[in-house]
Amino acid sequence: MATFNNVYQSIDELIRHSDKLMYEEKHKKAAGNLSDYAGF
């Protein structure tokens, strides 16, 4: 049972981490597009 919980926790952390990375990438792209549009 302990191993199952550990695996579940690892997967949960992995998902959170990848979501965070994807969010940051989208945010960077959006910021980059905005600055191009604004002419900075």
GIDA-V388158 format. One record per residue. N is the residue number from 1. OMEGA is omega in whole degrees, 0 to 359 (none if undefined). D_FIRST is the distance of its C-alpha to the first C-alpha in whole Angstrom. Layout:
((N | OMEGA | D_FIRST) (N | OMEGA | D_FIRST))
This chain:
((1 | 180 | 0) (2 | 180 | 4) (3 | 178 | 5) (4 | 179 | 5) (5 | 179 | 6) (6 | 179 | 9) (7 | 180 | 10) (8 | 180 | 11) (9 | 179 | 12) (10 | 179 | 14) (11 | 179 | 15) (12 | 179 | 16) (13 | 179 | 18) (14 | 179 | 20) (15 | 179 | 21) (16 | 182 | 23) (17 | 181 | 24) (18 | 175 | 26) (19 | 180 | 27) (20 | 179 | 29) (21 | 180 | 30) (22 | 179 | 32) (23 | 180 | 33) (24 | 178 | 35) (25 | 178 | 36) (26 | 182 | 37) (27 | 178 | 39) (28 | 180 | 41) (29 | 180 | 42) (30 | 180 | 43) (31 | 179 | 45) (32 | 179 | 46) (33 | 180 | 48) (34 | 181 | 49) (35 | 175 | 51) (36 | 182 | 52) (37 | 182 | 54) (38 | 177 | 55) (39 | 178 | 57) (40 | none | 55))
